[in-house]
Structures are given as C-alpha cells and as structure tokens.
Amino acid sequence: MAEQLRIRRITAYCLLGICVLTALLITLDLDTPVRTIAVLLFLGTAPGWALISYVNVRHLSVTWISAVGLSLSAGLIVAQLLVLTHAWHPEAAVLGMVVATAALLVHHVLRSRPRSVP
C-alpha cells in the first residue's frame, strides 16, 4: 500500500509539472511543437487522473484507462460548453482546466505524503 501511494504521489508531481508547463506555454503564447505536445498530454491525462486518484483502484492499468476516459470526457464537456455559450476561447478554457486540475493534484500530493512518526 505504501508503494502504491508513493507511485501515485510521484505521478501527481509529474502531472503538476505538465500543468505548469502547459500554463506557461499558453500564457506566454509560445508557438512551438512542445506546446502542442504539452496541451495534448495534459488534456489526455491530467484532469482524469486528478479525479480518479480519489477512488481506490487497485490496478494501475485501470487507473490510467479511467484517467484517459475521464480526461477526454472533461475536455468534450468543456468544448461543448464553449460552443453552446458562443464563447469560443480555448486558451482560457485550457487554463481554467489547468488551474482546477492543479488544485486537485496539490491536494492529492498533500494527502498522500508519508506520515512522520514522532
């Protein structure tokens, strides 16, 4: 169990790095292939992983499959909202998703830290 928490904590740190990189590339409006890769990697994994990490899934493969499915679903819902409201601002939508995802990932990192024994 401790090993699983360590792996989840490391994954959360890596996904937080992707969140920060994505936010920086969008905010600085850098037009580079790295931005495309970072945004696709973020939208395909991070939001779903931030949500599924609160569910006690025993198999890592099920966690990742669920994370990708949830991420794609969240992206579709946000895109549909942008279309329905006639407010097509994809950069702002991705930044909003980054902030929400990062907050969940920070909470996950803080709650999965090893407890110090006095």
MDAnalysis code that builds the backbone (N, CA, C; Angstrom):
import MDAnalysis as mda
import numpy as np

u = mda.Universe.empty(354, n_residues=118, atom_resindex=np.repeat(np.arange(118), 3), trajectory=True)
u.add_TopologyAttr("name", ["N", "CA", "C"] * 118)
u.add_TopologyAttr("resid", np.arange(1, 119))
u.add_TopologyAttr("resname", ["MET", "ALA", "GLU", "GLN", "LEU", "ARG", "ILE", "ARG", "ARG", "ILE", "THR", "ALA", "TYR", "CYS", "LEU", "LEU", "GLY", "ILE", "CYS", "VAL", "LEU", "THR", "ALA", "LEU", "LEU", "ILE", "THR", "LEU", "ASP", "LEU", "ASP", "THR", "PRO", "VAL", "ARG", "THR", "ILE", "ALA", "VAL", "LEU", "LEU", "PHE", "LEU", "GLY", "THR", "ALA", "PRO", "GLY", "TRP", "ALA", "LEU", "ILE", "SER", "TYR", "VAL", "ASN", "VAL", "ARG", "HIS", "LEU", "SER", "VAL", "THR", "TRP", "ILE", "SER", "ALA", "VAL", "GLY", "LEU", "SER", "LEU", "SER", "ALA", "GLY", "LEU", "ILE", "VAL", "ALA", "GLN", "LEU", "LEU", "VAL", "LEU", "THR", "HIS", "ALA", "TRP", "HIS", "PRO", "GLU", "ALA", "ALA", "VAL", "LEU", "GLY", "MET", "VAL", "VAL", "ALA", "THR", "ALA", "ALA", "LEU", "LEU", "VAL", "HIS", "HIS", "VAL", "LEU", "ARG", "SER", "ARG", "PRO", "ARG", "SER", "VAL", "PRO"])
u.atoms.positions = np.array([
    [0.826, -1.203, 0.000],
    [0.000, 0.000, 0.000],
    [0.866, 1.261, 0.000],
    [1.950, 1.253, 0.792],
    [2.836, 2.413, 0.845],
    [3.496, 2.641, -0.513],
    [3.828, 1.559, -1.215],
    [4.438, 1.679, -2.536],
    [3.455, 2.297, -3.532],
    [2.196, 1.908, -3.443],
    [1.173, 2.471, -4.322],
    [1.000, 3.968, -4.087],
    [1.005, 4.386, -2.829],
    [0.896, 5.814, -2.512],
    [2.104, 6.584, -3.041],
    [3.283, 5.972, -2.946],
    [4.491, 6.627, -3.447],
    [4.406, 6.809, -4.961],
    [3.956, 5.781, -5.669],
    [3.814, 5.870, -7.123],
    [2.775, 6.933, -7.494],
    [1.663, 6.969, -6.770],
    [0.629, 7.974, -7.047],
    [1.137, 9.386, -6.760],
    [1.938, 9.536, -5.699],
    [2.478, 10.848, -5.368],
    [3.448, 11.310, -6.457],
    [4.318, 10.406, -6.926],
    [5.254, 10.746, -7.995],
    [4.499, 11.100, -9.278],
    [3.458, 10.341, -9.582],
    [2.638, 10.635, -10.758],
    [1.991, 12.007, -10.630],
    [1.483, 12.321, -9.451],
    [0.864, 13.630, -9.235],
    [1.881, 14.752, -9.429],
    [3.112, 14.548, -8.949],
    [4.156, 15.555, -9.156],
    [4.449, 15.734, -10.647],
    [4.551, 14.642, -11.386],
    [4.813, 14.724, -12.830],
    [3.680, 15.446, -13.555],
    [2.452, 15.121, -13.193],
    [1.306, 15.780, -13.829],
    [1.221, 17.252, -13.439],
    [1.644, 17.589, -12.227],
    [1.718, 19.009, -11.841],
    [2.736, 19.737, -12.717],
    [3.835, 19.072, -13.012],
    [4.830, 19.659, -13.913],
    [4.247, 19.912, -15.288],
    [3.466, 18.974, -15.785],
    [2.805, 19.154, -17.083],
    [1.812, 20.308, -17.017],
    [1.103, 20.430, -15.889],
    [0.162, 21.553, -15.712],
    [0.901, 22.883, -15.789],
    [2.017, 22.984, -15.067],
    [2.785, 24.232, -15.050],
    [3.334, 24.535, -16.439],
    [3.898, 23.522, -17.105],
    [4.436, 23.723, -18.447],
    [3.344, 24.170, -19.415],
    [2.193, 23.527, -19.351],
    [1.079, 23.890, -20.226],
    [0.635, 25.324, -19.970],
    [0.488, 25.679, -18.710],
    [0.067, 27.048, -18.368],
    [1.086, 28.079, -18.857],
    [2.362, 27.797, -18.674],
    [3.396, 28.736, -19.122],
    [3.391, 28.900, -20.640],
    [3.311, 27.792, -21.349],
    [3.335, 27.870, -22.812],
    [2.118, 28.606, -23.367],
    [0.978, 28.431, -22.741],
    [-0.232, 29.128, -23.203],
    [-0.174, 30.598, -22.820],
    [0.220, 30.878, -21.576],
    [0.273, 32.256, -21.102],
    [1.281, 33.084, -21.891],
    [2.443, 32.492, -22.174],
    [3.472, 33.208, -22.932],
    [3.206, 33.204, -24.432],
    [2.152, 32.489, -24.847],
    [1.732, 32.403, -26.248],
    [2.877, 31.945, -27.157],
    [3.608, 30.943, -26.702],
    [4.700, 30.393, -27.494],
    [4.148, 29.390, -28.496],
    [4.475, 29.615, -29.753],
    [4.007, 28.726, -30.819],
    [5.127, 27.744, -31.150],
    [5.102, 26.605, -30.468],
    [6.144, 25.602, -30.612],
    [5.510, 24.214, -30.570],
    [6.149, 23.242, -31.184],
    [5.610, 21.879, -31.099],
    [5.519, 21.363, -29.657],
    [6.346, 21.880, -28.778],
    [6.294, 21.472, -27.369],
    [4.954, 21.857, -26.762],
    [4.426, 23.012, -27.173],
    [3.121, 23.445, -26.663],
    [2.025, 22.462, -27.071],
    [2.055, 22.038, -28.311],
    [1.058, 21.078, -28.791],
    [1.139, 19.782, -28.008],
    [2.350, 19.284, -27.818],
    [2.540, 18.037, -27.078],
    [2.099, 18.199, -25.632],
    [2.482, 19.316, -25.002],
    [2.130, 19.542, -23.599],
    [0.618, 19.637, -23.410],
    [-0.053, 20.366, -24.296],
    [-1.508, 20.522, -24.190],
    [-2.203, 19.178, -24.408],
    [-1.768, 18.432, -25.409],
    [-2.376, 17.124, -25.663],
    [-2.121, 16.156, -24.517],
    [-0.912, 16.162, -23.987],
    [-0.590, 15.303, -22.846],
    [-1.416, 15.696, -21.628],
    [-1.533, 17.009, -21.401],
    [-2.350, 17.478, -20.274],
    [-3.809, 17.078, -20.453],
    [-4.399, 17.437, -21.590],
    [-5.827, 17.176, -21.804],
    [-6.161, 15.685, -21.860],
    [-5.181, 14.866, -22.223],
    [-5.427, 13.441, -22.326],
    [-5.242, 12.664, -21.041],
    [-4.600, 13.275, -20.038],
    [-4.303, 12.505, -18.823],
    [-4.621, 13.214, -17.508],
    [-4.177, 14.439, -17.355],
    [-4.166, 15.084, -16.038],
    [-5.540, 15.288, -15.394],
    [-6.535, 15.853, -16.089],
    [-7.818, 16.055, -15.402],
    [-8.438, 14.750, -14.903],
    [-8.389, 13.736, -15.722],
    [-8.957, 12.448, -15.322],
    [-8.182, 11.796, -14.205],
    [-6.843, 11.896, -14.260],
    [-6.043, 11.297, -13.197],
    [-6.283, 12.021, -11.870],
    [-6.437, 13.346, -11.937],
    [-6.710, 14.110, -10.711],
    [-8.024, 13.669, -10.082],
    [-8.997, 13.302, -10.897],
    [-10.282, 12.833, -10.371],
    [-10.222, 11.380, -9.918],
    [-9.643, 10.516, -10.729],
    [-9.651, 9.085, -10.414],
    [-8.720, 8.764, -9.245],
    [-7.798, 9.647, -8.928],
    [-6.881, 9.388, -7.813],
    [-7.608, 9.374, -6.473],
    [-8.829, 9.875, -6.444],
    [-9.608, 9.842, -5.203],
    [-10.370, 8.537, -5.033],
    [-10.354, 7.703, -6.054],
    [-11.028, 6.411, -5.993],
    [-9.959, 5.349, -5.735],
    [-10.248, 4.412, -4.874],
    [-9.285, 3.378, -4.548],
    [-9.336, 2.268, -5.600],
    [-8.569, 2.455, -6.669],
    [-8.480, 1.463, -7.734],
    [-7.206, 0.660, -7.499],
    [-7.325, -0.635, -7.472],
    [-6.182, -1.480, -7.129],
    [-5.176, -1.643, -8.264],
    [-5.616, -1.637, -9.490],
    [-4.724, -1.884, -10.610],
    [-4.353, -0.573, -11.290],
    [-3.068, -0.405, -11.509],
    [-2.574, 0.816, -12.129],
    [-3.101, 0.983, -13.551],
    [-3.257, -0.121, -14.274],
    [-3.762, -0.032, -15.650],
    [-5.201, 0.472, -15.679],
    [-6.011, 0.038, -14.728],
    [-7.403, 0.507, -14.652],
    [-7.428, 1.993, -14.301],
    [-6.519, 2.401, -13.438],
    [-6.423, 3.818, -13.075],
    [-6.136, 4.664, -14.307],
    [-5.168, 4.246, -15.120],
    [-4.792, 5.036, -16.291],
    [-5.859, 5.010, -17.376],
    [-6.483, 3.864, -17.572],
    [-7.564, 3.794, -18.564],
    [-8.705, 4.721, -18.144],
    [-9.038, 4.682, -16.871],
    [-10.097, 5.557, -16.356],
    [-9.688, 7.018, -16.442],
    [-8.425, 7.314, -16.169],
    [-7.941, 8.695, -16.227],
    [-8.050, 9.258, -17.637],
    [-7.656, 8.468, -18.619],
    [-7.754, 8.930, -20.006],
    [-9.218, 9.134, -20.395],
    [-10.078, 8.196, -20.035],
    [-11.503, 8.337, -20.346],
    [-12.115, 9.559, -19.693],
    [-11.816, 9.777, -18.427],
    [-12.345, 10.953, -17.728],
    [-11.785, 12.246, -18.308],
    [-10.511, 12.239, -18.671],
    [-9.900, 13.441, -19.252],
    [-10.559, 13.809, -20.574],
    [-10.742, 12.810, -21.422],
    [-11.382, 13.081, -22.706],
    [-12.825, 13.546, -22.517],
    [-13.512, 12.954, -21.553],
    [-14.888, 13.371, -21.267],
    [-14.933, 14.807, -20.772],
    [-14.032, 15.153, -19.875],
    [-13.992, 16.525, -19.353],
    [-13.694, 17.515, -20.473],
    [-12.757, 17.170, -21.348],
    [-12.441, 18.040, -22.475],
    [-13.625, 18.233, -23.408],
    [-14.362, 17.150, -23.664],
    [-15.549, 17.255, -24.518],
    [-16.635, 18.112, -23.882],
    [-16.816, 17.975, -22.583],
    [-17.826, 18.775, -21.885],
    [-17.461, 20.254, -21.934],
    [-16.195, 20.572, -21.687],
    [-15.763, 21.970, -21.734],
    [-15.910, 22.518, -23.148],
    [-15.516, 21.748, -24.155],
    [-15.659, 22.210, -25.537],
    [-17.122, 22.421, -25.908],
    [-17.983, 21.524, -25.454],
    [-19.415, 21.670, -25.729],
    [-19.970, 22.930, -25.062],
    [-19.528, 23.200, -23.845],
    [-19.956, 24.433, -23.176],
    [-19.500, 25.680, -23.933],
    [-18.283, 25.637, -24.461],
    [-17.791, 26.770, -25.246],
    [-18.643, 26.983, -26.489],
    [-19.021, 25.911, -27.144],
    [-19.841, 26.013, -28.352],
    [-21.248, 26.507, -28.007],
    [-21.838, 25.933, -26.977],
    [-23.215, 26.307, -26.621],
    [-23.341, 27.743, -26.143],
    [-22.312, 28.263, -25.486],
    [-22.366, 29.638, -24.980],
    [-21.842, 30.657, -25.990],
    [-21.406, 30.175, -27.149],
    [-20.835, 31.043, -28.185],
    [-19.647, 31.841, -27.646],
    [-18.927, 31.270, -26.716],
    [-17.755, 31.909, -26.130],
    [-16.542, 31.039, -26.427],
    [-16.093, 31.053, -27.668],
    [-15.019, 30.165, -28.079],
    [-13.673, 30.785, -27.707],
    [-13.179, 30.430, -26.529],
    [-11.875, 30.873, -26.033],
    [-11.132, 29.649, -25.516],
    [-10.572, 28.837, -26.423],
    [-9.965, 27.580, -25.997],
    [-8.773, 27.750, -25.063],
    [-7.974, 28.812, -25.256],
    [-6.835, 29.011, -24.353],
    [-7.314, 29.249, -22.927],
    [-8.336, 30.077, -22.780],
    [-8.878, 30.346, -21.439],
    [-9.482, 29.078, -20.837],
    [-10.136, 28.276, -21.654],
    [-10.730, 27.034, -21.162],
    [-9.660, 26.066, -20.679],
    [-8.578, 25.946, -21.445],
    [-7.492, 25.045, -21.036],
    [-6.832, 25.570, -19.766],
    [-6.645, 26.880, -19.681],
    [-6.056, 27.443, -18.460],
    [-6.963, 27.203, -17.248],
    [-8.259, 27.315, -17.444],
    [-9.192, 27.010, -16.357],
    [-9.100, 25.555, -15.930],
    [-8.984, 24.667, -16.907],
    [-8.826, 23.249, -16.582],
    [-7.493, 22.995, -15.879],
    [-6.450, 23.715, -16.288],
    [-5.136, 23.565, -15.642],
    [-5.224, 23.962, -14.181],
    [-5.874, 25.089, -13.898],
    [-5.984, 25.558, -12.507],
    [-6.776, 24.562, -11.664],
    [-7.905, 24.110, -12.180],
    [-8.719, 23.147, -11.428],
    [-7.977, 21.832, -11.220],
    [-7.301, 21.350, -12.257],
    [-6.565, 20.100, -12.159],
    [-5.393, 20.232, -11.197],
    [-4.667, 21.336, -11.297],
    [-3.517, 21.542, -10.407],
    [-3.955, 21.588, -8.946],
    [-5.089, 22.216, -8.681],
    [-5.582, 22.270, -7.295],
    [-5.867, 20.861, -6.772],
    [-6.499, 20.036, -7.591],
    [-6.766, 18.654, -7.174],
    [-5.478, 17.864, -7.003],
    [-4.513, 18.074, -7.873],
    [-3.245, 17.349, -7.766],
    [-2.461, 17.771, -6.532],
    [-2.469, 19.061, -6.216],
    [-1.793, 19.531, -4.994],
    [-2.444, 18.901, -3.774],
    [-3.767, 18.849, -3.759],
    [-4.460, 18.199, -2.639],
    [-4.073, 16.734, -2.545],
    [-3.969, 16.071, -3.682],
    [-3.582, 14.658, -3.684],
    [-2.168, 14.478, -3.145],
    [-1.247, 15.345, -3.551],
    [0.139, 15.254, -3.068],
    [0.177, 15.465, -1.555],
    [-0.553, 16.446, -1.078],
    [-0.530, 16.737, 0.360],
    [-1.149, 15.615, 1.186],
    [-2.202, 15.004, 0.684],
    [-2.848, 13.945, 1.469],
    [-2.119, 12.612, 1.368],
    [-1.240, 12.439, 0.391],
    [-0.544, 11.159, 0.250],
    [0.899, 11.217, 0.749],
    [1.260, 12.304, 1.403],
    [2.603, 12.391, 1.961],
    [2.775, 11.359, 3.071],
    [3.980, 10.828, 3.182],
    [4.227, 9.882, 4.275],
    [4.097, 10.597, 5.628],
    [3.482, 9.928, 6.557],
    [3.298, 10.497, 7.896],
    [4.592, 10.318, 8.690],
    [4.994, 11.367, 9.358],
    [6.177, 11.247, 10.217],
    [5.736, 10.722, 11.580],
    [6.459, 9.742, 12.065],
    [6.139, 9.124, 13.345],
    [6.976, 9.791, 14.416],
    [6.349, 10.371, 15.450],
    [7.124, 11.087, 16.492],
    [7.866, 10.134, 17.398],
])
